[in-house]
Amino acid sequence: MPEKKLDFPRHWVEFVDPEDATNIFRCDLTWLTSRWTCIWGRGCKGIDKDSPDVGCCTYGAHMADKDDEKKTRKFAKLLTPEIWQNYDEGHKNGFMEKDDDGDKKTRAFKGACIFHNRNGFSGGDGCALHILALQEGMNPVETKPWVCWQLPIRRTFEEQDRGDGVKIDVVVIGEYNRRGWGPGGEDLDWYCSTATEAHIATQAVYQAYEAELVELMGRKAYDILTGHCQAREVTLTAARNTARTTGDRKLLKVLAPHPADPK
């Protein structure tokens, strides 16, 4: 099935950050209650059609800041040849590089991030840093570069003038779609966030990605978000039932379900 178009109606909610009244959270409920899930290894076509087994790990991960780099280096030192296929290459020639703009990122090696184990490796396919986390009883949020665990959620910041002379920060929690990759996002051979093949989960995104959202928002804000998501799910179920039995889709249209979700 072709990917859905990027521009479609979305249901948003705003609430004050319970930890800082000068912040507002603006959250995309259409995305967070969608049934998207990562299908890497289960039909993922990859952002490069010639390397579907690599998924979205083709180019390496850009470091968010010095702390992100420090964390990545810390956990890279804990990797062993048993769980990192490119252990020798990484130690011999390094695992960091700079892009054309001089920004640091994990090195691309043989068509994938150097930490990505290719199919058939005895220590496990996929990200060695992810494997390390599971092996050590940790959440991959703790071991992987920021951008790697943030996907498929995107956090951005906006400044808003309230109108009374006070400027506040708006923290936007939304879908990491093609545009999140920058200008090159349009050139990806395939991307999953609006692909119907990836909207097959039994849990909503806000539930499956609790750890990531708590890291991005804080526990108290996440709990508020959960309340909004749960209320939406109840209403969305009722609206879908009404649409099926009566053909009246007015409420469903207002709630703006994700177009890639099952109907």
CORDAMO-V775056 format. One record per backbone hydrogen bond with DSSP energy under -1.0 kcal/mol. CO is the residue of the C=O (numbers start at 1). NH is the residue of the N-H. E is the energy in kcal/mol with one decimal. If there is no record, write none. Layout:
co->CO nh->NH e->E
co->CO nh->NH e->E
This chain:
co->11 nh->29 e->-2.0
co->11 nh->30 e->-1.2
co->13 nh->27 e->-2.8
co->15 nh->25 e->-3.2
co->17 nh->20 e->-1.1
co->20 nh->23 e->-2.2
co->22 nh->169 e->-1.8
co->23 nh->17 e->-2.2
co->24 nh->171 e->-3.3
co->25 nh->15 e->-1.9
co->26 nh->173 e->-2.6
co->27 nh->13 e->-1.9
co->27 nh->29 e->-1.1
co->28 nh->32 e->-2.5
co->29 nh->33 e->-2.0
co->31 nh->34 e->-1.5
co->32 nh->206 e->-2.9
co->34 nh->205 e->-1.5
co->35 nh->201 e->-2.7
co->39 nh->42 e->-2.9
co->39 nh->44 e->-1.5
co->47 nh->189 e->-2.8
co->48 nh->51 e->-2.3
co->51 nh->54 e->-1.7
co->52 nh->55 e->-1.0
co->54 nh->57 e->-1.8
co->55 nh->47 e->-2.2
co->57 nh->113 e->-3.0
co->61 nh->106 e->-2.3
co->65 nh->69 e->-2.0
co->66 nh->70 e->-2.7
co->67 nh->71 e->-2.5
co->68 nh->72 e->-2.3
co->69 nh->73 e->-2.5
co->70 nh->74 e->-2.1
co->71 nh->75 e->-2.2
co->72 nh->76 e->-1.9
co->73 nh->77 e->-1.5
co->76 nh->79 e->-1.1
co->80 nh->83 e->-1.4
co->80 nh->84 e->-1.5
co->84 nh->87 e->-1.5
co->86 nh->90 e->-3.0
co->87 nh->91 e->-2.0
co->88 nh->92 e->-2.0
co->89 nh->93 e->-2.8
co->90 nh->94 e->-1.0
co->95 nh->107 e->-2.4
co->97 nh->105 e->-2.4
co->99 nh->102 e->-1.9
co->103 nh->99 e->-2.5
co->104 nh->63 e->-2.4
co->105 nh->97 e->-2.5
co->107 nh->114 e->-2.5
co->112 nh->109 e->-3.7
co->113 nh->116 e->-2.4
co->115 nh->128 e->-2.9
co->117 nh->126 e->-2.5
co->118 nh->121 e->-1.6
co->121 nh->124 e->-1.8
co->126 nh->117 e->-3.1
co->127 nh->131 e->-2.2
co->128 nh->132 e->-2.4
co->129 nh->133 e->-1.6
co->130 nh->134 e->-2.1
co->131 nh->135 e->-2.3
co->132 nh->136 e->-2.1
co->133 nh->138 e->-3.2
co->139 nh->142 e->-2.6
co->140 nh->144 e->-2.3
co->145 nh->149 e->-1.6
co->146 nh->150 e->-1.9
co->147 nh->151 e->-1.5
co->150 nh->153 e->-2.8
co->152 nh->176 e->-2.7
co->154 nh->174 e->-2.6
co->156 nh->172 e->-2.8
co->158 nh->170 e->-3.8
co->160 nh->168 e->-3.0
co->166 nh->162 e->-2.6
co->168 nh->160 e->-3.0
co->169 nh->24 e->-2.5
co->170 nh->158 e->-2.4
co->171 nh->26 e->-2.7
co->172 nh->156 e->-2.0
co->173 nh->28 e->-2.5
co->174 nh->154 e->-2.4
co->175 nh->177 e->-1.7
co->177 nh->180 e->-1.5
co->178 nh->181 e->-1.6
co->179 nh->182 e->-1.7
co->182 nh->185 e->-2.3
co->184 nh->187 e->-1.3
co->185 nh->188 e->-1.1
co->192 nh->195 e->-1.8
co->194 nh->4 e->-2.6
co->195 nh->198 e->-1.6
co->196 nh->199 e->-1.3
co->198 nh->37 e->-2.1
co->198 nh->200 e->-1.1
co->204 nh->208 e->-2.4
co->205 nh->209 e->-2.4
co->207 nh->210 e->-1.2
co->209 nh->213 e->-2.4
co->210 nh->214 e->-2.7
co->211 nh->215 e->-1.8
co->212 nh->216 e->-1.8
co->213 nh->217 e->-2.5
co->214 nh->218 e->-2.1
co->218 nh->222 e->-2.1
co->219 nh->223 e->-2.4
co->220 nh->224 e->-1.7
co->221 nh->225 e->-2.6
co->222 nh->226 e->-2.8
co->223 nh->227 e->-1.6
co->224 nh->228 e->-1.7
co->225 nh->229 e->-2.6
co->226 nh->230 e->-2.8
co->227 nh->231 e->-2.0
co->228 nh->232 e->-2.2
co->229 nh->233 e->-2.4
co->230 nh->234 e->-1.9
co->231 nh->235 e->-2.0
co->232 nh->236 e->-3.2
co->233 nh->237 e->-2.3
co->234 nh->238 e->-1.9
co->235 nh->239 e->-2.5
co->236 nh->240 e->-2.3
co->237 nh->241 e->-2.2
co->238 nh->242 e->-2.3
co->239 nh->243 e->-2.3
co->240 nh->244 e->-2.1
co->241 nh->245 e->-2.2
co->242 nh->246 e->-2.8
co->249 nh->253 e->-2.4
co->250 nh->254 e->-1.8
co->251 nh->255 e->-2.0
co->258 nh->261 e->-1.7
